[in-house]
Amino acid sequence: MRVGFDALVQSLAVQQGFQADVIRTVYKYLSSYEKTVEVIEAMREAAEVHAVAEILSRTEDDDVEDDSIMDDSVKEDSVKLEEE
C-alpha cells in the first residue's frame, strides 16, 4: 500500500511542480488524497498568479505586454482573483 501511495505522491509532485515532501505534508493534515489534490492544485494556481504579478511589477519599465507571459489559465485565475 505504501509503495502505491508513494507513486501517487511522486506523480502529483511532478504534475503540479512541488516537492513530494510538500504533498506529504498537506496529506498529513488532510488525510484525504482527493482533498490533497485539490489543495495542491490551488497552491499551484496561486503560485502562478503570484509569479505573474511579481514579474510584471519588476518589468513595468521594460515594455513587456501582460499577455506575453501569461497563458490562458493564469489569465482566468487573475480575473477570478480580481473579481473577489
C-alpha positions as CSV (number, residue, x, y, z in Angstrom):
1,M,0.0,0.0,0.0
2,R,2.8,2.4,0.9
3,V,4.5,1.9,-2.5
4,G,1.3,2.8,-4.3
5,F,0.8,5.9,-2.2
6,D,4.4,7.0,-2.8
7,A,3.9,6.6,-6.5
8,L,0.7,8.8,-6.3
9,V,2.6,11.4,-4.3
10,Q,5.5,11.4,-6.8
11,S,3.1,11.7,-9.8
12,L,1.3,14.6,-8.2
13,A,4.5,16.3,-7.3
14,V,5.7,16.1,-10.9
15,Q,2.3,17.2,-12.3
16,Q,2.0,20.2,-10.0
17,G,5.6,21.2,-9.7
18,F,6.0,20.7,-5.9
19,Q,8.4,18.5,-4.0
20,A,7.0,15.2,-2.7
21,D,7.6,16.4,0.9
22,V,5.2,19.3,0.3
23,I,2.5,16.8,-0.9
24,R,3.0,14.6,2.1
25,T,2.8,17.5,4.5
26,V,-0.5,18.6,3.1
27,Y,-1.8,15.0,3.1
28,K,-0.7,14.7,6.8
29,Y,-3.1,17.5,7.7
30,L,-6.0,16.4,5.5
31,S,-5.8,12.5,5.5
32,S,-7.5,12.5,2.1
33,Y,-5.8,12.2,-1.2
34,E,-8.6,13.8,-3.1
35,K,-8.6,16.9,-0.8
36,T,-4.8,16.9,-1.0
37,V,-5.0,17.1,-4.8
38,E,-7.5,20.0,-4.6
39,V,-5.2,22.0,-2.2
40,I,-2.1,21.3,-4.2
41,E,-3.8,22.4,-7.4
42,A,-5.0,25.6,-5.7
43,M,-1.4,26.2,-4.4
44,R,0.0,25.8,-7.9
45,E,-2.6,28.2,-9.4
46,A,-1.9,30.8,-6.6
47,A,1.8,30.5,-7.1
48,E,1.4,31.1,-10.9
49,V,-0.8,34.2,-10.3
50,H,1.7,35.5,-7.7
51,A,4.6,34.9,-10.0
52,V,3.0,36.8,-12.9
53,A,2.2,39.7,-10.6
54,E,5.9,39.7,-9.3
55,I,7.2,39.5,-12.9
56,L,5.0,42.4,-14.0
57,S,5.9,44.5,-11.1
58,R,9.6,44.1,-11.8
59,T,9.3,44.6,-15.5
60,E,7.0,47.6,-15.7
61,D,9.6,49.7,-17.4
62,D,10.6,47.1,-19.9
63,D,7.5,47.4,-22.2
64,V,6.6,43.8,-21.6
65,E,3.0,43.1,-22.6
66,D,1.0,41.5,-19.9
67,D,-0.2,38.8,-22.3
68,S,3.3,37.7,-23.3
69,I,4.0,36.0,-20.0
70,M,0.5,34.7,-19.1
71,D,-1.1,31.7,-20.5
72,D,-4.9,31.4,-20.7
73,S,-5.3,29.5,-17.4
74,V,-3.3,32.1,-15.5
75,K,-5.3,35.0,-17.1
76,E,-8.5,33.3,-16.0
77,D,-7.2,32.9,-12.4
78,S,-6.1,36.5,-12.3
79,V,-9.5,37.7,-13.4
80,K,-11.2,35.5,-10.8
81,L,-9.0,36.9,-8.0
82,E,-9.6,40.5,-9.1
83,E,-13.4,39.9,-9.1
84,E,-13.3,38.6,-5.5
